[in-house]
Amino acid sequence: MGGMALVGVCMIVIAVLVGQNKPDPVLIFMCIAVITFQSTLGSACFAYATEVMVDSALGIALMILFGLQALQSLVDLHVIRAIGIDTTFYIFGGFQIVTVLVLSMKMKETKGLDQITKKNLYRRHKIQKGDRKIPLKKKKDIN
């Protein structure tokens, strides 16, 4: 959460500095934001998702994540041209801060939990050790 909050603060500082036409501090804060993102937040969503999701849900979540990233890459340039660079960074910083607030209230801690407990964190129907959703089929004898 701290990394996400720091990235949000950096985005807002970048927006202020862009408005004041100070390119050197903008570059410094962009570097801080990118390094912080890559060392904390960039890999955290994948690690957390694999802990609390089953394989099929993980596939859907990653498809949504990469789809939204592709959509963002297609739309960003048009948004920046329409509303300006500083407003874009205010929006990005605001999204980061709102995300920190929402995740701090909704995301559950997984440290020290076993695999079954982690998978049960967000499930409606809890699974027990040894339970199977789909019964295994017996192998047919080929001979």
PEBEL-V39397 format. One record per backbone hydrogen bond with DSSP energy under -0.5 kcal/mol. CO is the residue of the C=O (numbers start at 0). NH is the residue of the N-H. E is the energy in kcal/mol with one decimal. If there is no record, write none. Layout:
BEGIN
CO|NH|E ; CO|NH|E
END
This chain:
BEGIN
0|4|-2.4 ; 1|5|-2.5 ; 2|6|-2.3 ; 3|7|-2.1 ; 4|8|-2.4 ; 5|9|-2.5 ; 6|10|-2.3 ; 7|11|-2.0 ; 8|12|-2.6 ; 9|13|-2.7 ; 10|14|-2.1 ; 11|15|-2.0 ; 12|16|-2.6 ; 13|17|-2.7 ; 14|18|-1.8 ; 15|19|-1.2 ; 16|21|-1.9 ; 17|20|-1.2 ; 20|22|-0.5 ; 21|25|-1.4 ; 22|26|-2.2 ; 23|27|-2.0 ; 24|28|-2.6 ; 25|29|-2.3 ; 26|30|-2.3 ; 27|31|-2.2 ; 28|32|-2.4 ; 29|33|-2.7 ; 30|34|-2.7 ; 31|35|-2.5 ; 32|36|-2.6 ; 33|37|-2.6 ; 34|38|-2.0 ; 35|39|-1.6 ; 35|40|-0.7 ; 36|41|-4.6 ; 39|43|-0.7 ; 40|44|-1.2 ; 42|46|-2.0 ; 43|47|-2.9 ; 44|48|-1.9 ; 45|49|-2.0 ; 46|50|-1.1 ; 47|51|-1.7 ; 48|52|-1.5 ; 53|57|-2.4 ; 54|58|-2.1 ; 55|59|-1.6 ; 56|60|-2.7 ; 57|61|-2.6 ; 58|62|-1.9 ; 59|63|-2.3 ; 60|64|-2.5 ; 61|65|-2.8 ; 62|66|-2.1 ; 63|67|-2.6 ; 64|68|-2.0 ; 65|69|-2.3 ; 66|70|-2.5 ; 67|71|-2.6 ; 68|72|-2.2 ; 69|73|-1.6 ; 70|74|-1.7 ; 71|75|-2.6 ; 74|78|-2.3 ; 75|79|-2.9 ; 76|80|-2.1 ; 77|81|-1.9 ; 78|82|-2.8 ; 79|83|-1.9 ; 83|87|-1.7 ; 84|88|-2.2 ; 85|89|-2.0 ; 86|90|-2.3 ; 87|91|-2.6 ; 88|92|-2.6 ; 89|93|-2.5 ; 90|94|-2.6 ; 91|95|-2.1 ; 92|96|-2.3 ; 93|97|-2.6 ; 94|98|-2.6 ; 95|99|-2.3 ; 96|100|-2.1 ; 97|101|-2.6 ; 98|102|-2.9 ; 99|103|-2.2 ; 100|104|-1.0 ; 101|105|-2.2 ; 102|106|-2.4 ; 109|112|-1.8 ; 113|117|-2.2 ; 114|118|-2.3 ; 115|119|-1.5 ; 116|120|-0.5 ; 117|120|-1.1 ; 119|122|-0.8 ; 123|125|-0.8 ; 127|130|-2.2 ; 132|134|-0.5 ; 139|141|-0.6
END
